[in-house]
């Protein structure tokens, strides 16, 4: 490696070096960006440089290291290089047998339009993360719900639809397609993004049997604790308030604003109860939201959990479930979000769509 120019940088209290190794960028041999922790004889990172959108600069290399650390890279461990690609402006881990970013994209059939990422798969289940954007490498809104949905798709081979770009408007910030400020769980906002609602319709129409749509959301730890106390008081949760991990909405309860006491169910009760039981058995304490609770019931007519009912789909064609997952222990790191996705996928696999 004589003549290789190494560059150093500092990240979170540790020193790293990186360089471009292999033949020249236009040669026949494989070229990669090699990154390793200084003073450690462990696994390096090999980053695929053959992506036009990848700017080879210290800032980019730092982001690659941060992504690798969040996704299982242990610099001190022994073993083959930890291989990364760059697809659709995001880093990806290249599994064994996948040589570069292009092969990863072809293998995963990723389709991205207007900041919405569609991961195709077998029909029957669609996992949607409407509030999972990553802006400048920072998880926003319902943090890491996109990771959860992607993991569900990986485990079950189903379809997934993930909002990577749009941030929910808040405070004085007005909704705007141009500035990527939309709430993609609202029906009217979703209609402003070309292809978003159409893709959901295509998944449902393309499957001969029933489709289960799971809306993957996040609830803050503070609100999860509040709801835990509420449900303990109402007698619908038998454990300590802090042990409530997730809530499920399927249109239960009435509308206190209008006085309408009728429920607007979007899924069969027995299926929701089985789903909650399976999640709880796997370590994520989950219950249906109490019918008198003020939120998280999946009943709001302006939200997409009700969209199928409003569009004329019966429960024999589509069942729609709103899952609200607390952050601590389930979405606070990428690793925990993937474990959460494993739990959700396992529970979904036990729901028979008949």
N, C-alpha and C positions, 0 to 999 in steps of 0.2 A: 504493500500500500504506500510505497514511497511516492512522495509528491502530492498525496491527498491533503487538501486543505481542510483542517478541522476548525469548527466555530463553536465557541462556548456560550452558554446562557444559564441564567439562574432562575429557578422556579420553585416557589413554596419551600425555601430553605435548602434546596439541593442544587448541585451543579450538574449540568448535562453538556455533552458535546454532540455535534452532528456534522455530517459530511455527505457528499454524493459519491457513491462507490459503484464500481463496475466499469463497463466500457464507456466511451463518450456517449452523450445523449442520443446520438444517431447511429450507434453501432449495433451489432447483432446480439451482443451479450446483454443479460439483464442488468439494468441499472436501478439502483434504489437509493433513497435517502436513509442513511443509517444513523440512529439516535441511541445513545447509551448514557447511563449514569456514570459520572466520573468516579474513578476509584472502585468500581464494582465490576467484577468479572462475571456478569450474569447475562440474561437475555437482552439483546438489543431490539429496538423497533426497526422494522424495514417498511418505509413508506413509499408507495408507488408514486413516482414523479410525473408519469405520463398522462397528466390531466390538464387540459388548457386552463381550467378555472382555478387550479391550485397555484397560488402565488408562493414561490419558494423564497421565504423570508423568515427571519427570526420569530416574528409574531405567529406565523402559521405553524412553525415547528413547535412552539410553546403550546399552541392549541392541540396539536397532535399528541403531545405528551400528556396533557390533561385528559384528553379523551381516552388514551390508552390506559392510564391509571384508573379511570372510572370504570373501564371495561375489562379489568382483570389482569393487566400487565403488572408483574412484580419484577422490578429491575434486578433484584438480587437472586432471583430464581434461575435455575439451570434449564436448558431446553432450547428448542429451535427459536428463531426470531419471531417476535410478535408482529404480525404483518397487518398493515393498514392500507386502505384505499381511500379514495375521495370521490363520492358520487353525489351529484345534485347538490353541491355546496355543503356536504356534510361528510364527516369521516365515517368509515365503516371498517369492521374487523374482517379481514380476508381469511376464510376458513381453509383448511387443507384441501388441495385440489383446485383452488381458485387462484390464478396467477396474478391477476391485476384488477383494477377498478372496472374495466370494461367487461370482463368476464363475470364479475360480481353482479353488475347491473343486468347483464343478459340472463344470468341464472335466477335473479329475483324479479325480473320483469317489472321493475319500478317505473311507474308513470307519474310524472309530476306536472301539474298545471295550476297556475295562479297560486302557488304555494301550498297546494293540496297534494299529498302523496297517496297514491292508490297502490296497494299491494294485492294483486289478484290471487285467487286460490279457488278451492272447491266451494260450491254453493252450500247454503244451509245456515251459515253463520257469518255475520258481518260485524267486526269490531270497529267502532268509530271513536276517535279522540278529537272532539271538536274544539277543545281548549288546550292543546298541547304544543304551542309554538316554542321554537328555540330561536331567540333573537341575539345575534352576536355572541353565540355560544352560551347564552344564559337561558335557563328554562323559565318560562313565564306562565302566568295564570295557573291552570291545574297541572302543576309541575310533574313532568315525566309520565303523564298519562299516555303520551305517544309511545313511550318505551313499553308501557304495559300492553297497549294494543298491538304493537309490533311483535311482542313476545307471544301473545295469544295466537297470532297468525302463524308464527314460527312453529309453535307446538301443535296446532290443530290443522295447519294447511288451509285455513279458511281465508276469507278476504278481510282486508283492513283498509280503513280510510283515515288519514291522519292530517290534521291541520298543523303545518309546520311554520306558518307565516303570520296569520292574522291574530292580533291581540284584542281582547275585549275592551271596548271603550269604557273609561272610568272617569268620574268627576266631571270636569269641564271639557274633556276630550270628546269631540263629536265623532259619530260613526262616519267612516270614510273608506271606500274601496281603494282609492288611490294611495292612502296612507296606511293601508293594511290595519285599519281599526274597525273590526266587525266582530260580533258575537256569533260564531257559527253553530250555536245551538238554538238560536232564534230562527224561525222559519223565514221571516222577511229578510234578515241579514244573509242567510244562506243562499237565498235566491239572487243575491247580487253577485255571487261568485260563479262565473260560467263553468258549468260542468260538475259542480258540487252535488246538488240535489239530483241531477241527471244520472250521476254515477251510482248513487244509492238506488235509484229506480232500476237501473240496468242490472245490478246485482240481484235484486228481488225478482225481476222479470226473467232473468236468465236461469233461475232455479225452478225445477218443476214442482218441488215440494214446498213445505213451509220454510220461511227464513226467520231466523232469530237475529235481531239487531240489538247489539249491546253498546250503549253509550257509556264510554269510560270517562268518568269525571273525578275530580279531586275535591275534597272538603278540607278546610284548614283544621289543624289540630285543635284550635280554640273552639271552632264551631262543632267539631266532633265531640268534644267534651260537653258542650252545651246540650247537644242532642242526646248524648248519653244520659245526662241528668234528667232531661225531659222524659226519655223513654223509661228510665227507672221509676220516675214518679207516676207515669201512666201504667206501670206494671207490664210493659211489653219487652223489658230487657232485665234479665235476672242477675246480671253480673254488675261489677262496679262500673260507674260511668266512664272512667278512663279506659275501660277494656272494650269499648265499642269501636270497632275498626272500620265499618262500612255500613251504608244504608242503601236500600233498593226501593226505587219508585216505579210503579206500574199503573199509575192513574187512580190510586186509591183515595177515597175520601171525597168530600164536596168542596165547594168554593165559598169560603167565608165572605168574600167581597160581594158576591151576588146573592148569597143565600141558597144557591143550588146545592142540594145535599147528595146529588147523584154522583157516583164514581164514574170515571171514564177509563175503564180498564184497557191496557195495551198489551197485557199478557195474562195467561192463565194463572190463577192463584196457586194451584198445586205445583206448577213449574217454578214459580218464584220461590215458594217455600222450599222446594228441593234444592234450588240453586243456593239459597241462603244456608241451608243445612250443610251442603257440600263445602261451601267456603269456610264455614265455621269449623267443620271437622278438619280442615286443612290448616287451621291456625289463623284465619281471618274472621273474627267474630262479626257476623253480618245478620241484620234483621230487616224486614220490610219497614219502611218509614210508617210511623203511626198515622192513621187516616186523618187525625185532627192536627197533625203537625203543620207548621206554616210553610214549610219548604221541603224540597227533595222528595216529592211524591210522584213526580212524572206526570202531573195532571195539567200543568199550565198549557192553555190552548195556543200560546205563542211559541212554544218550544217544540223541538223536533221529535220528542218522544211521543207527542200526540199527532204528528204529521200523517202517519199512516192511517190512523182512524179517520182523520179529516179527509184523506184522499180516497176513502172508500174501501180500504183493505180491511177484510175481516180477520179475526184471530186464526182462522183456518189458513190464511196466506202469510201473515206477518205477525210476529210477537216482538214487542219492543220493550227493553228494560233499561232503566237509568241506574247506573251503579256509581255511588259516591264513596270514594276511598280516602281515608285520612292520610296525611303525609308521613308522620313519624312511624318508622319501621316498615313502611310499604312503598313510599315514593321519595324518601329523603335522599337516596343515592340511586345511581343507575343499577347497581347490583341488587338493591332491595326492590326496585321497580321490576326487574326481570324475575325475581323470585315471586313477586306479586302476580306477574303475568302467568307464571307457572301455576299458581294457585287458582287463578281465574279460569285458565284453560282446562285444568283438571275438573273444575266444577261444571263448566260448560259441557264437557264430554259426557257427563252423567245425566244431562237433560235430554230426554228422548223427544224429538219433535214429531209427534204423531197427532 
